[in-house]
């Protein structure tokens, strides 16, 4: 999934925001691939577990993804949502992932070329 997303992008890749990152299952992979990765989750114990992995190039925050105005996080070039926001299941998802609208619910800014991927939810 990330290979496809990164194929037409120039380096450096930019900033990626992992919404509802939990214990940081996918956030470190974003950093290893060259993204400046930021993960956020509402559950502080999940964020503490993610931080304990001590992955270089990753920042984790405990917070509400629907209210980030005061967090002053800047802009992002890529949003990764693996189950944080429900998304409709497409008729034929490729590898279980679909392109989703940019994260308007998050109240944060995306770059003009920003994009997002969302994990298709089971019906």
Buried (B, 14 or more C-beta within 10 A) or exposed (E): BBEEBBEEBEEEBBBBBBBBBBBBEBBBBBBEBBBBBBBBBBEEEBBEBBBEEEBEBBBBBBBEBEEBEEBEBEEBBBBBBBEBBEBEEEEEBEEEBBEBEBBEEBBBEBBEEBBBBBBBBEE
